[in-house]
């Protein structure tokens, strides 16, 4: 692809913004008493509206095409519940219960869950590289949550619960909207699903409840989480796919847990034992194994 370096940098900045957004959210939860449920709803609603506006400027009235058939509208609605709302809520709940580094790393095991789910669905054993990914992710998760100690958890139990649930949500988020994205584009699907998800989530926690205190620094960080860590992260990552392959982009996606971990250790006093660091490395490395697997499959198809 042409301008590959541009695509690589777009992907690096986009995925890093996701990781930084999670770290900033932890600061809001810990130091400014911002309610995680409020931030989930506000983030989805505002980012969703902004993404729809961006798509409308580019596509005009075609931004509403996804609503023109009953089937697509139902699929979008289901994705908004089980994919978008699920991953957004569980991820922020995991951060609030633990820290952004652990939450992001645990969410990153979702490719392994996809491998297992597809193997069960197709009733075939995963390839050797897929099996290696499963083993690495399982061992890595064990090391992250226990620091290598068999009888203790180094991470609060609720943080583990929400973190693993966010990995399930991320797997659903990855698989469920594939056909919608092919037909209508990722910006449209993500924007509408965020807006729908925020409306549905408001039945659980209305956006006008638990509004943060009028602290300028807190609201500046909230704006970053919504605009920088969400909307710009998505737009930059999606823009990178015009210059690099999805396989390359998936490898660069490792910048998200990496940036969250580094920032957590440097600025939020997050302590990671040697075992936890090894576990983090194992989980992040699964994406490189999957990239090798994808390249092999592509070569096989081209031969």
N, C-alpha and C positions, 0 to 999 in steps of 0.2 A: 504494500500500500504506500501511496505517496504521503510525504510529511509525517512519517512514522514517529519521529522525535516529538512532534507537536502532540500527537495522540497519546504518547506515553506520559508526557507532562500533564496533559489534561486529566488523564486517569489517576495519576499520582495525587494531583491537587484535589480532585473530587473525592477520592476514597479517604485521603487524609482529613478532609473537612468533616467527613462522617465520624471519624475517630475523635477529632477535636470537639465536635458537637456533643458527643457522649460525655467527654471529660468536663466540658463547660456545664452540662446538665447536672453532673455530680456536684460541682461547686454550688449550683443553685439549690440543690436539695440539702446539702450539708451546711452551707453558710448563710443562705437567705431564706430558708424555710419555705421554699417553693414546693407546692404540692405536685407530685408526679402525675396524678390523674389530670390536673388542670393543664399541665404542660403538654401531655399527650394530645388532649383535645385542641388546644390552641395551636400546637405545631401542625397537626393535620389540617385544621381548617384554614389557617392563613397560608401555609405552603401550598395546599391544594388550590386555593383561589388564585394564587400567584402563578402556579404552573398552568392553570387553565387559561389565564390571561395571556401568558407567553405563547401557548399553543394557538389561541384564537388570533393573535397578531400574525402568526405564521400561516395558519390554515384557513382563517376566516370562519365562515359558517360551518365548515366541515368539522369543527370542534364538537359539534353536536351529533355527528354521524353515528357514534357508538350507541346512541339512544334510539336509532331508527328501527331496530328490530327487537322483538321481545326476547329472543334468545340471548343476544349480546347484552341487553340491559340486565337480564337475570344473572348472567355470568359475571358482569361487572359488580353487581350487588353482592353476590356470594364472595367474590374476591375481596371486596371492601371489608367484609366481615371477618373471613377466616384468614386472609392474607395480610392486607394492609393494617386493619385495626388490631389484629392479633399480634403482629410483629412489633408495631409501635408501642402498644401497651406493655407487653411482656418485657421488652428491652428496657424501657424506662423504669419499670418496677424492679427489674434485676439490678439496675444501677442504684436505685434508692435503697434496696436491701443490702447491697454489697458495695461495689465500686465499678467504675466504667471499664477498667481494664479487664476484670474478670467477666463482666457481662458481655463485652465485645468478643473476647476470646471464646467463651462458651457458645455464643451465637454462631461463631465461625465453624462449628462442627456440622452445620446444615448440609454441606455437600455429602458428608458421610451418610446422613439420614436419607438423602435422596438416592444414594447408591443402594442402600438396604431396601428402601421402598420399591424401587424399580426392579430389583432382583426378585422380590417377593411377587410383585405384580406380573412379571414376565416368566416367573418360575424357572429362572436360570441362575447359576452361580455367578457371582461377580468375577471379573477378570482378575488376574494376579495383582495388577497395579491397583485396582479398586479394593481388593482385599487388604493390600498394604495400607491404603488410605484408612480403611475401617480400623485396622489394628492400631495405627499411629494415633488416630483421633480418640479411640477408646482409652489407650494408655495415657495420652496427653490430658484428657479430661480427668482421669483418675489422679494424675499428678497435680493438676491445677487445684482441684477441690480438696485434696487431702495433704498436699505437700509430701506425698510419699508415705504418710502414716496410715496404716490400715484401719485403725480404730478411731480416728478423729477427722473432723472436717476443719480445714483452714479457712473456709469460706462459710458465712452464715447459711444455714439450710434453706432459708427462703430465697437467698440470692442464687443458690444452685438450682432450686425449683424454677424460678422465673427465667434464669439463664438458659436452662435446657428447654424450657417451653418456648423461649424466643428462637431457639435453633429450629424447633418444629415449625414455628410460624414462618421462619425464613425459608425453610424447605417448601412450605405451601406457597409462599410468596414467589418463589422461583419457578415452580412448576405450573401453578394454576392459570396465570394470565398469558401463557405463551401465544395462544391463537389470537387473543385480543390484541396483543402488542404487534403481532405480525400484520394485522389488518389496519389498526388505528394508530400505531406508534406508541412508544413508551411514555412520552410526556403526557399525552392525552389520558392514557390508562392510569398512570400514577396520579395525575392531578385530580381526575374525577373520583378515583377510589379514596384518595385522602379526604376530599370534601365529604363524600358519602360516609366514610368511616368516622369523621369528626361529628357529623350529625347524629349517627347512631350511638356513638360513645357519649354524647351529651345526655342521653337518657340515663346513663350510669353516673356521669359527673358533668353537669352543665358547665359551660365555659365561664358563666358569670359567677360561679361559686369558687371560693378560695382564690380569688384574684390576688396576686402578689402585692405587697406594699409598694407605694410609689417611690422606690429606691432607683435612682438613675442608673447605677451600675448594674443592678439586677435586671432592669429592663433592657439595658444594652446587651447583656449576655443572653437574655431571652430572644432578642432580635437576631443575635448571631445563630443560636440553635435553630431558629425557624428559617432564616434566610440563608445563612452561610452553611450551617451544618446539615440542612435538609434540601432546600430548593437548589442552591448553587452546586451542592455536592452531586445531586441527581443530574442536573443539566450538564455539568462538566464531564461526568463519567459517561453519559450518553453521547455527548459530542465526541469523545475520544474514539467511539466505535466507528466513526467515519474515517479514521486514519489507522487504526490497529485492529487486529483480529479479536474476537471474543475470548480466545484462549489467552492471548497476551493480557487482555484487560482483566481476566480472572486471576492471573498471577499477581498483577499490580494491586488487586483488591486486598491483598495481604497487608497493604499499608494501613488499612483501617484498624485492625487489632494491634498492629505494631505501634502506630502513633498513640492509640489510647493507652497502651501499656507503658510506653516511654514517658508520656505526659503524667500518667498516674504516679509513677515512681519518682519523677523529678519534682513535681509540684504539689501532689496531693498526699504525700507520705504513705503511698501504697507500698506495702512490704511484700516482696515476692522471694520465696526461698529458692534455693538452687533447683529443687525438684519442680517447683511451680514454673520457673523459667524454662526448664527442659520440656515440661508439659506444654507450655505456650508455644515453644519452638516446634514441637511435634504437630500440634494442631495447625499452625500456620503453614507448615511444610506440606500438609496434605494437598494444598492447592497446586503446588509445584508437581506433585505426583500426578494429579488430575490433568495438568497441562501436558505432561509427557504422554499420558494415556490418550488425550484428545489428538495430539499430533500423530500418534501411531494410527489412530482410527482414520484420520484425514488422509494419511499416506496410503492406507489400505484401500480407501474409496477411490483414490486417484489412480491407482495402479490397475 
